[in-house]
C-alpha cells in the first residue's frame, strides 16, 4: 500500500495544477493538511473507481453471507412432498 504524500493547503493553493497532475498521472495519494489537521484526501479517478468496485463487491459478499445464514435456519422440504400435499 502506498503511503500518502502530505501537502499543506498552502501548497495546494500555490501549485494545485501540478499536485492534481501528479495524483492523476502517477496514481499518488495526497493528504491535505492545515496546521497538522487532516482536511482531505485527493486520489485519482481510477483509484476512486477501484475503491468503489471493491466496496460494492464486499457489500455483495456480506449480503450473500447474511442471506445464507438466514436460509440455513429455515425449514426445507422435498419438492415431491410439497406437490403431493404431505407438507
N, C-alpha and C positions, 0 to 999 in steps of 0.2 A: 504494500500500500504506500502510495506516495504522500510524503508529508506536505502540508500546505506551506506556501510562501506567505510570509507576513508582510502586509503593506499597510501603511498608515493611510488614513483618509486624505491626508495632505498629499501623499504620493499619488493617490488615485486622482485627485483634483489636478495635480501638476502634469501627469502623464497617463491619463486614462486610456488613450488610444493604444499605446504600447502595451499596457497591462492587459487590456482585453484581447489584443492580438496574441500575446503570449499564452493566455488562457485557451484561446481557440486553437492556435496552431501547434502548441506544444502539449496541449491537454493538461495544463497545470491547474492546480487548485490554489486560489488566493484567499487568504483570511484577512479581511479588512478590519483594522483596529483603530480605536481613537482613545488615547490616554490609557492604553493597555486593556480597554474593554473591547470585546469582540462585537463587531457591528453586523458583519455579513460574510458570506462565503460566495465566491464567484467561481463557477465551474463552466466548462464548455457545454454547448448543446448536446454533443454526443455523450458526454459523461452523464448529463442530466437524464437523457433518454435511457441510458443503461441502468441508472438507479431506478427510474420509474418502471422499467421492464422487470427488473429483479424484484422490486416491491410487489408488483402485480403477481408475479409467479409465487412469491411467498404467501400472499393473501389467498391465492387459489389453493395452495397446498394446505394452509390452515383450515380453510372451509371444507376441503375434502376430508381432512383428518377428523374434524368435528362431526361431519356427516356420517363417516364410517363408525364412529363411537356411538352415535345415536341409533344408527341402523342395527348395530350389534345387540342393542338392548331390546329391540322389537322382536316379537314372535314371528316365526315364519312357518308356512305350511306348504306341503307339496301341491302343485297345481291341480293334479288329479283329484285330491281331496276337496279342494275348493270347488271344482267343477261338478263333482258328484254330490255336493251338499253335505259332506261329512263334517265340515267345519262351519 
